């Protein structure tokens, strides 16, 4: 594969983190809608605490370290290892809602990568695929460094959550942007921690997040999919 310039790789990262990426992630709130409905996460301060916990103690102990391992496996052409980590990541989903979302957006990204002629992308359509698995393939193919791709993935997740909160709450643009800035150090620290984790340290349970997601599955009135 011909080496890409760092500038081109950066543009490819922008492609991945863009809200215009057609994978449907905007349709899900990951339990946030229920948490807001029950007035648990309805202020700027509470939203910050909620997302800090999800990033550092949830995604940071599961998706983040697995993304780094998947990136390495793709670079080495180790499809067996890719499938093992993909299945392990899907097994971390604690609710049907979170599992279904991951499989749906993962498959959507895989289809997009196939249409963009990304090598090995077709193999992702042979089984359930987590979003991080497809994301790491794109990042590896486009020569985006693993840590950089992880920063981008967490930023994309957070931005989607902020947009979801803006649709549910009267969350003006300025507080929304302030939250993104305030949580940037959390993303940075989470990435650093993920890079130092051993395989047996990967895995976490967040009962509050799981409860919010389960209750959202049967919420009477919803804007977001379950």
C-alpha positions in Angstrom: 0.0 0.0 0.0 1.3 3.4 -0.9 2.1 5.5 2.1 -0.2 8.5 2.7 0.9 11.8 3.9 0.0 12.8 7.5 -2.2 15.5 6.0 -4.2 13.0 4.0 -4.5 10.7 6.9 -5.9 13.6 9.0 -8.4 14.3 6.3 -9.5 10.7 6.4 -10.0 11.0 10.1 -12.2 14.0 9.5 -14.2 11.8 7.2 -14.7 9.2 9.9 -15.7 11.6 12.7 -18.0 13.7 10.5 -21.7 13.8 11.6 -22.4 13.3 7.9 -21.0 9.7 8.0 -24.0 7.7 6.9 -24.2 5.0 9.5 -27.3 6.2 11.5 -25.6 6.8 14.9 -27.7 10.0 15.3 -30.8 7.9 15.7 -29.7 6.5 19.1 -29.3 8.1 22.5 -27.9 5.0 24.4 -30.2 5.5 27.4 -29.7 9.3 27.6 -33.3 10.0 26.6 -34.7 8.0 29.5 -32.2 9.6 31.9 -33.3 13.0 30.9 -37.0 12.1 30.9 -36.6 11.0 34.5 -34.9 14.3 35.4 -31.6 12.7 36.4 -29.4 14.2 33.7 -31.2 17.5 32.9 -28.5 20.1 33.6 -25.2 21.0 32.2 -23.3 19.8 35.3 -25.2 16.5 35.4 -24.6 15.8 31.8 -20.9 16.5 32.3 -20.8 14.0 35.2 -22.8 11.4 33.2 -20.6 11.5 30.1 -17.4 11.7 32.2 -18.4 8.4 33.8 -19.4 6.7 30.6 -16.2 7.7 28.8 -13.7 7.0 31.6 -15.3 4.0 33.3 -17.4 2.5 30.5 -16.0 3.1 27.0 -12.5 3.5 28.4 -12.5 0.0 29.9 -14.1 -1.7 26.9 -14.2 -0.1 23.4 -11.1 2.0 23.8 -8.5 -0.7 24.5 -10.3 -3.1 22.1 -10.1 -0.5 19.3 -6.3 -0.3 19.8 -6.0 -4.1 19.6 -8.2 -4.3 16.5 -6.1 -1.6 14.8 -3.0 -3.7 15.4 -4.7 -6.9 14.2 -5.9 -5.3 11.0 -2.4 -4.0 10.3 -1.0 -7.5 10.8 -3.7 -9.1 8.6 -4.8 -11.2 11.6 -8.5 -11.8 10.8 -8.8 -14.5 13.5 -7.7 -12.0 16.1 -10.1 -9.4 14.6 -13.0 -11.7 15.0 -12.1 -12.7 18.5 -11.9 -9.1 19.7 -15.1 -8.2 17.8 -17.0 -11.0 19.5 -15.6 -10.1 22.9 -16.6 -6.5 22.4 -20.2 -7.4 21.4 -20.4 -9.6 24.5 -19.8 -6.5 26.7 -23.1 -4.9 25.6 -25.4 -5.2 28.7 -28.7 -4.5 27.0 -30.5 -5.6 23.8 -30.7 -1.9 22.8 -26.9 -1.3 23.1 -26.2 -4.6 21.3 -28.6 -3.9 18.4 -27.3 -0.4 18.0 -23.7 -1.6 17.8 -24.5 -4.3 15.2 -26.6 -1.9 13.1 -24.2 1.0 12.9 -21.3 -1.4 12.6 -22.9 -3.1 9.6 -23.8 0.3 8.1 -20.1 1.4 8.3 -19.0 -2.0 6.9 -21.2 -1.5 3.9 -19.9 2.0 3.4 -16.3 0.7 3.5 -17.1 -2.0 0.9 -18.5 0.7 -1.4 -15.2 2.7 -0.9 -13.2 -0.4 -1.9 -11.6 -0.9 1.5 -9.8 -4.3 1.5 -11.2 -6.9 4.0 -14.4 -4.8 4.5 -16.5 -7.5 2.8 -15.5 -9.9 5.5 -17.3 -7.8 8.1 -20.6 -8.5 6.4 -20.2 -12.2 7.1 -21.0 -11.8 10.8 -22.2 -9.3 13.4 -19.8 -6.4 13.5 -19.2 -3.9 16.2 -18.8 -0.3 15.1 -15.3 -0.1 16.6 -14.3 -3.1 14.4 -15.3 -1.4 11.2 -13.9 1.9 12.4 -10.5 0.4 13.2 -10.3 -1.2 9.7 -10.9 2.2 8.1 -8.3 3.8 10.4 -5.7 1.1 9.7 -6.3 1.2 5.9 -6.1 5.0 5.8 -2.9 5.0 7.9 -4.4 6.9 10.8 -2.3 6.2 13.9 -4.1 4.0 16.4 -4.1 6.6 19.2 -5.3 9.3 16.9 -8.1 7.1 15.6 -9.1 6.4 19.2 -9.2 10.1 20.1 -11.4 10.6 17.0 -13.8 7.8 17.9 -14.3 9.0 21.4 -14.9 12.6 20.2 -17.4 11.3 17.6 -19.3 9.4 20.4 -19.3 12.4 22.6 -20.4 14.8 19.9 -23.3 12.5 19.0 -24.4 12.4 22.7 -24.3 16.2 22.9 -26.4 16.5 19.8 -28.9 14.0 21.3 -29.1 16.0 24.5 -29.7 19.2 22.4 -32.7 17.5 20.8 -34.2 16.4 24.1 -33.4 19.4 26.3 -33.3 23.1 25.8 -29.5 22.8 25.6 -28.3 25.9 23.7 -25.3 25.8 21.4 -23.0 27.6 23.8 -23.4 25.2 26.7 -23.1 22.3 24.3 -19.8 23.6 22.9 -18.6 24.3 26.5 -19.3 20.7 27.4 -17.3 19.4 24.5 -14.4 21.6 25.6 -14.6 20.6 29.2 -14.7 16.9 28.4 -11.8 17.0 26.0 -9.3 16.3 28.9 -11.4 13.3 29.9 -11.0 11.9 26.4 -7.3 12.5 26.4 -6.8 10.8 29.8 -9.0 7.9 28.7 -6.9 7.3 25.6 -3.7 7.3 27.7 -5.2 4.8 30.2 -6.5 2.5 27.4 -3.0 2.3 25.9 -1.6 0.9 29.1 -4.3 -1.7 29.8 -3.5 -5.4 29.6 -5.9 -7.9 28.1 -7.2 -9.2 31.4 -8.1 -5.6 32.5 -10.5 -5.1 29.7 -14.2 -5.2 30.6 -16.5 -3.2 32.8 -20.1 -3.0 34.0 -22.0 0.2 34.5 -25.3 -0.7 36.1 -26.7 2.8 35.9 -26.1 3.0 32.2 -27.5 -0.5 31.6 -30.7 0.4 33.6 -31.1 3.6 31.6 -30.8 1.7 28.3 -33.2 -1.1 29.4 -35.8 1.4 30.6 -35.5 3.3 27.3 -36.4 0.2 25.5 -40.0 0.4 26.9 -40.2 4.2 27.3 -43.6 5.4 26.3 -42.7 8.4 24.2 -39.3 8.5 22.4 -37.3 10.5 19.9 -34.6 7.9 19.6 -34.5 4.3 18.4 -34.3 1.3 20.7 
